[in-house]
Amino acid sequence: MSTSNSSEPTIESWIETSFSEAGQAAVDLLPEEAPFYRRYGNYTLRRNDWDGSWPSAPVEEGREIGLANGDVVLPGIVVDPAEEQPPTVSLGGYVTQLQLDLWNLGFGLIREFDGVFGPRTEQAVREFQIYAGMGRVAQENPEAEGEYVERLSGTQNPEGSLTYYDGPISGVANEQTRRCLVHWLLEGYRCPVVITARTGDGYESVYDGGAIAEGADAENLWRHDDVETTACRMFAHDFTGYFLAPSEPGSDRALLNDESTDLTSEIAGSDEGEYEYGDRITLGYYLMDESNEWYGPCTVSQEGQTWDSTEITPELFGTEENSMYNVIEAISQVECNGHLDSLNAYDEALLSAGPYHWTMPRYDKRPVQEGELCGFLSYLKSEYEHTYEYIFGQFGVDVDTDWGENGEALFTSQQKYVASIEKETSGGMELLPMRTGEDPFSEEEASREWDYFRNWHWYYRFLMASRLQHFPQMENSFQEACWDYARMRVEDVLSVQWENPLEHWPDDTTIGDVFTSEKAVAMLVRWHVFHPSSFIDTSGPCQDANLTTVLENARAEVPNLDVDQNAIGNSWTCDPIYWTDDHESALISQIDNVGGDVSGRLGDTLARIDDQPILNRRDSFNW
């Protein structure tokens, strides 16, 4: 192993200087023209490395420790599993130094500079790798005045340069990552997306109240609970141009609309004219759910946080106004306030997006439930691969199940498509931990892994994906995928055969044969979105028990209704094709009642659908 050089700074002096010099110490402490490997001892640092009782640390069992020299690993120590006491090696405080460097560069996921390479350090490295692989980054002018974001400007980060990263988004501080880190420090580069909390008239001032989480960087928010108050609004300042590049012929960046440089009405804080790198982009605010147990980002139209261009209309989806659109739009008014960029990450569903607020995996459940938002991403990848890669795959993650021909591999007995997430590692893709009977894990472990996807920077990515209307050669592909996926839910629910058809019903009678108005269909699909387990489960008996109760209650309430004279049977036992508007009204009323019995919150949300201006006439829904 290498020996320490007494002329190099100690870890104690590094910590002291880093805090006193507010980020510039990284440059000051680096010896002039020093090779990048001296900063981290030329070690590839990764999860579970730690400085220990400095300067010694235990070695992971079976892992070779040596000096990396390009593609060659020099002889090191390999732990013999048979040894009772693993040997220790000198790491020289390099994990702590890595943590402080990431902090100073604006990657504030780390709270404690403890020399332990845990999940937060890995996530900070991943984020550095993501942003170092973009063509534009931020550069700080320490001589400038004003708040942190005002001291930043956008600058080119050319491919092949010493500051550009093109390796895997692995969370491992490999050779290229270490090289980029050092040169970012030398050039004064900083994380190019800055999230700020603002208050005051027009949200000019940075929030400086007492609700900043301990250890959080108030100049660039990261974790979903960095700010725990609703008294401010969150904004992104994006110097990358990744989502908001000016419209240029041949541009390979995503555009917002045909007039993509005229975004004044959509971006708070920008003056008349074109969007400029670093202008404020409204995100939303911090919210706590009704249980006071969950909390995080939220964007709602009532607060003026959504963009006008994301309002759910036939044009947004690239479709026409018809009964299918009317149903989906009515559900979206309840789920996402009628705006595609109305998202939330403040409850147990982790993050919810789309017209129905499809959810990420929920780690509050045992076992963890895979998520419909991941199912949507699998469909997006299948049909619009370029868009998928741009808004998701480029960030070192992937869905764990391919859509295939018709999504069969993702389809569940509750008539929904679900999947989970894999993250890129140095050894390939790795599934995020899921709690199962065979592989239990702790709440704390789940929180560390999954909360990564509700942090403000990931929230910004999902939000901007929801706002984008153009990709290169792919107009409206994200929105069209949302429309397709929302329509599938309606069709899949209505296609389920009725478990116990009445006397003169055809054997193949489906849910869609029994409920045929726009209003009834919208209420049922909303029920299915909100509480699918109480709606239907085709894997077991009594799959439609509550739907049967809806029917039986309607029959009891109005037992004698006129039907076509050609019908065989009485007013309810005849084939539903002979039913009338009176039958439909009775069914709609009982959807409300039975749903309310299942759950008060379900009853409230069904009542909101009932209030929507859609048709309640029999056969008004066409699919």
Disulfide bonds with the S-S distance in Angstrom:
none
